[in-house]
Amino acid sequence: MCHMPVVAGFNITPVKSTALQQPEEIELRAEGTVGDRRFLCARSTGERVTGISKASLMPIRSRWDAAADRLELSLGDARVEASAHGGGQLIEVQLFDRGVPARHVGDAFDAFVREVAHDDTLSLWRVDEPEYGGGRHRASVVSRASVADVGGHAGDERLDPRRFRMLIEVDECGPFEEESWQGKRVRFGEAIVRMGDPVPRCVMTTLDPDSGVQNAPVLKALAEYRKVGTELLLGVYGDVERSGVIRIGERVEVLD
């Protein structure tokens, strides 16, 4: 058992399903992490991008200047940068666990994502606050030891934790120790999170986090020993009980 787990890393992105960023610190609030998944790609019917269809979006890099309210998307030499106000058409986008209100951002962004994804039905939308484009549970946690254990079953002991797109990665823990925190209050830096259920995994975990190429048998590995009912599980969800800043290297303290 681990006695002093620590925060090892973060994964956020202004635009859902695009390339992840790894900041040195985050500000976690009840409504989610500041700057994370404020935007998403969807169709005008409210249908979200799902499954393997997300692969084409993963190499896109997004940068949002919240103070100036401007968004930049880039891929290679291609780039678009414009206001991210989101004052256009209002729709409800159907996420995995709920619908969220979102407003059209602008035609320039539509043109960019459509060319990259080779899908002329996509548009870029800004999710109305206090909602955001992530899950109903505003935090998610996985230990790097758990990822390494799954990697051993998948033939890659250096499996990249970014494949699982979890908000918080922790270290100095045994494999799957984070599951023992379910139902407990856990302090991460200034924030306190009530840990919840395990996270069911999907085809996204088989995709290279940089290129979107499907290149690892992660689901097959999870099916060998991490299957409960019909779900393949890794990591745990969490709900924010106290907002605060979390920094890499800070201790993780189980309070209950």
N, C-alpha and C positions, 0 to 999 in steps of 0.2 A: 504494500500500500504506500501511497505517496503522502507525505506529511506537509510538504510545502510546494504545492503546484504554483506555477507562475504563468502569466500571460505571455504567450510566445509570438502572436501575430494577429492581424486583422485582415478581413477581406471585404471591401466595399466597392461600389461603382455607382456613379450618378445615374446611369442608364441600365436598367435591368437586362441581364444576359450578355452585356458587353464585358470587355476585359477588366479584370479585377485590379484594384489598387491596394497596396499594403502600407498604410500610413503608420507612423510611430505612435499615434494616439487617436482615439475617437471620443466623441461626446455622445453618450447613449442616453436617450430620453424615452419616456413612456410611449411616444409615437414612433420611435425608431432611432437609428443613428443619423446624426446630422450629415446631410449631403449624400446619403445612401439611397439608391433606387427611387429617386424623385421622378424619373422618367421611365417610359417603357415603350416598346414597339407593339402595336396591335392593329387590327383591321377596323374599318369604320363601323362594323357591326358590333364591336366590342370583343371580338374573338382574339384571344391572346396567342402569342407564338408559343408552341409547345414542343416537347420532345426533341427529336433530332433536328427539327427545323431551326432550333436556336443556334446550331453549330455555326452558321454563316455570320451570326452577330458577334460571336465570342472574340474575334481578333480586333474588333472596333475599339478604339480607345476614346474615352469620353472624359471631358474636363468641364466642370461647372463652377463658374465664379458666382457664388451666391450673392455677394455684395452688389455686383454689377448686373446680376441676373442674366448672364450670358453663358451659353453652352457651346462647346466645341466637340465635334466628332472627327476622328481621323483614322485612316488606314493607309499605310504606306505614304505615297505622295498626295493622296486624296484627302481633302479637308473641307469642313464647313464650320463656320462660327457665326452665331447670330443671337438675337434676343431669345431668351427661353421663357418669356412671360406666360405663354400658354393661355391666351385670351380667345382662342378659337372655339370650334364646335365642342360641345360637351357630350360625352358618352359614358356609359358604365362598362368598364373592362372586367371581364370575368376571369379572375385569378383562380388558382387551385382551390382556395378555401373560402372565397367570398368575391363579391363584386366591389370595385372601387370607382369613384368618379374621376374622370380624366378629361383634360382639355387639349385640343389640337395645338401643337407648338408652331409649326410653320412649314411651308412647302419646300424650303431649301433642305430641311432635315429629311423630309419624305423622300426627296430625290436621292439623297445620299444613301439612306438605308435600303431603298428599293434597288439601287444599282448594286450595292454590296451583296444583298440577299437574293438577288435575281427574282424578286417578288414584287410586282407592281401593285399589290393590294395593301402593303404595309404603310403605316404612318407613325410618326413619333408623337407621343402624348405625355402630358405632365399630369401627375396624380395630385388631386386637390388635397391639401393638408386638412386635418391631421393624418389622413391616410398616406400610404406610400406603396411602392410596388413590390415590397417583400411579403413575407407570410404574416398570418394573423398574430403569431408569436414574434415579438420584435427582436429577440435575441436567439442565437444558436451557438452551440459550443461543441467542439470536438478536441480530443487530445491527439497530439502527434503520434503518441504511442499506439493509439487505436488505428490511425491511418497506416502506420508501419506494419501493424499486425495484419491488416487486410492486404497490404501490399505483398507480404510474404505469401499469402494464399494466391495472389494474382501473379506471382512471379516477378515482383518488383518491390524489394524492400525499401526502396527510396521513392515510393509512390508520392506524387505531389499532392499535398493537402488541399491545394487550390481546387482540385477536381470536385471537392465537396461543397465549395462556395459557402463555408460557414463564417459567421461574423467573427467569432473569437476562437483562436487556436490556443491551447494550453500545453505546457510541457512539464517535465518533472513529475509525470503521472504514469501509472501502469496502464496497460491496454484496457479500454472501456471503463476506466475508473469514473469517468464523468457520469456514467449511468447510475452510479451509487448516489448521486446528488439529486435524483428525481424527487420532487416534492419538498426540497430543502431550499432555504435562502442562502445564496452564495454571493460574497462580495468580490467584485472585480474592480480594483482601484476605488474610485469614489462611488461607483454604482453598485446597487444590490439587485440581484436577479433571482426570481423564484423559478427553479428549474422544473421542467415538465417532461413530456413524453419523448421517447426516441424519435429520430427523424427518418421517415421512409425515403429510400434512395431511388433515383430514376436513371434514365439513360445518359443524362448529363455527366455522370461520374465516369463514363467510359470515354469522354471526349478530352483531348489535350486542351488544357486551359489557355494556351496561347494561340493554337491554330484552329481548334475546333475539330480536328481530325479524330475519328474514332479509333483508338489505338491501345486500349487496355481492357482486359476482361474483368472489370470491377464487379459488375452485377453477378457474374458467374461465381466469383470468389465469395461475395456476400451470401449467395444462395447456399454455399457449402456449410456455413455455420452461423449466419446472422439472419436467418429467416424465421419470422414469427407470423404464422398464418400465411397470408399472401404477400407480406411486406418484407423488404430487405432493409435492415436498420443500421444506422451509424450516426453517432452524435446525439445531442439532446436539444430540444427547444427550451426557451426561457421567456418569462414575462418580466418586464422591468418594474420593480417596486420602488427603487430610488434612482433618480437620474444622476449622472456624473461623468467625469472624464476618466478614461481608462488608458493606461500607457503600457507599452511593452516592458516586460521585466517586473511589473508589479505582482505582488502575491495574490493568490486566489484563496479566499478563506471561506470555508463552509461554516455558516453561522448556526445552523440547527443541528 
